[in-house]
Amino acid sequence: MKSFINHMSCQSIEEVEMPYCEGSCNTFTKYSAMAASLDHSCACCQESRSSNRTVNLQCLNGDVVPYTYLHVEECSCRHSDCHRAIRVPARKTRSNTLV
């Protein structure tokens, strides 16, 4: 993805390549008879390697200033803590019976 970097009243002179992580990872919840409970395994797609990059920003007052940002180099699935979803009460629905 390319976009301009804005900071304070300054902006990159050209659009900057801004890679990001996106994707699905092996995440599941299943019943474990041995534990007599649910086993959760969660992973999320996130950066596994990044580097600092510096670009010049043009300011409204005419100054050109360096700006350093994190550039994503590589993504992977990483294990993460599973958080239980907040249960939302089910909506009551009408039941129609054909007689």
N, C-alpha and C positions, 0 to 999 in steps of 0.2 A: 504494500500500500504506500502511496506517495502522498505527502501532505506538507503544508507549510508549518514551521515551528514558530510559535509566538511566545514571547516572554517579555513581560513588562510592556513597553511601548515599541518593541522591536520585533522584526519578522525575518525569517530566513529569506535570502534573495531568490532562491529556487526551491521547488518542492524537494523534500528529502525522503529517501526510501526508508519506510518505517515498518519493517517486518514485525509480525505478531504471531502468537501461538493460538491455534484453534484446532479442535478435534475431539473425538470421543475416545475414552479410555475404558478399560475393563473395570466396571463398577457393578457390584451386585449385592443383594441381600438374600440369604437363603437359610432355611431352617437346619439346625444341627441337632440331630438326635442325641449325640454324645454330650453336648453342652446343654441340651434341653432349652435352647434359646435360638435367637437369630444370629447368624454370622454376617458381618458386614465387611466388605472389601471395597475401598474407594481409592480412586486415582484420578488425577486431573492433568490436563495438558498444560504444561508451563515451560518457561525457558530453562534450558539445561546449560546453555552457554551464552554469554552476552559480553559486550565490550563497550568501553567508552568511546564515543565519537564526538568530534567537535566541528561545528559549523559556524559560519559568520552570520550574524544577524544585523540587518540594517535598521537603525532606529529612526524615529520621527525627527529627531534633532540633527540627523545626518551622520551620527557616529556609527561605526561598524564595530560590533563587539563579539568576541568568541562566546559560544554557548556549548556546553558539554551535556550530552544525553546518553542514555543506555540504549544500545542497539542490539536487538535479539539476533543471535547467530544460529541457534539451534534449539529445537523444542523436543520434549519427550514426555511420556506419561510418568508421573511421580506419585508414589503412595501418599495419601493424605488421610486425616482423621475424618471419619464419617460422623455427620451430625444428623440426629433424627429430625425428620421433618415435623413441623408443627401441624398437628391434626386440626383440620377445619371441619366443624360439624357438617354432616351431610344435610343437604337441603331436603325438605319434605316434598315429596312428589305426590301427585294425585294418582290413585289407583283406580283404573276403570275395569270393571268386570262385565263381561258380556253375559246376559241372562237369556 
